Amino acid sequence: MKRFTKIIIIIGLLFLLVSCESIEHHETDQFELLIFNGNISIVGYKEGYYSEDLVIDQMVTYYNTKTGKQNSGYIDSLEDNSFRDLDIKTIAIDISDNPFFVDILDYAFADNENLTSINIYGDIYSIRNSVFSNNVSLQTIDLQNVKYLGDSVFYNCLMLNEIYLGSEIVSIGNNTFENCDDNLVIYINNPTPPQIGDNIFQGVETFSIVVPQMYLETYKAAIGWSLYASHIYPQE
């Protein structure tokens, strides 16, 4: 009897927890949205809509089918695979005044072979695994306001030859720059060398890591970075 009572209590608690959560699917004129407890994520283009020049503003306006009203809210993240394999040519993400945006999740922009331009305005906590992988036409990207880069973020970006990382970068994952252009140059402005994973330059022959002159020896001696000491140069 006691066991049965415990099971009933557990089921009741689970029901209460689930009832407190709300997952809704909505659409704007352009995007399919996933809204979880008020947090808004972009899942991708809505059915029937497509543009090769992707523009994501910090807020979206959508029609709430439950209330019958129009709602607006800040975007929190871009979901897995949200704009994968669409042959997008340009991406502009403006979250400069968005205090809630956190992540770009796995493979969000992967496999866009014609992508040549990415502009991000504002702070991003993390860019997860393989987000820009196989974007073989991309040549340069500025990520100076990003804290964390996941694994294989730029895997097989064959023409990528310039990356800018700022003073906020904390961690770079495994194989992040694998198979990028052989003349890849990474500019890093963080006084503290970020943590780095394994094989981040796998398949890249003559890469350069450029840091401020005053931090040159710090980087050359840092854990992980010391493996690439001969590739680390001071900013001119």
Secondary structure, DSSP 4 states (H G I P E B T S, - for coil): -HHHHHHHHHHHHHHHHHHH--EEEEE-SSEEEEEETTEEEEEEEPTT---SEEEE-SEEEEEETTTTEEEEEEEEEE-TTTTTTS---EEEEE-TT-SS--EE-TTTTTT-TT--EEEEES-EEEE-TTTTTT-TT--EEEETTEEEE-TTTTTT-TT--EEEE-TT--EE-TTTTTT--TT-EEEE--SSPPEE-S-TTTT-SS-EEEE-GGGHHHHHHSTTGGGGGGGEEE--
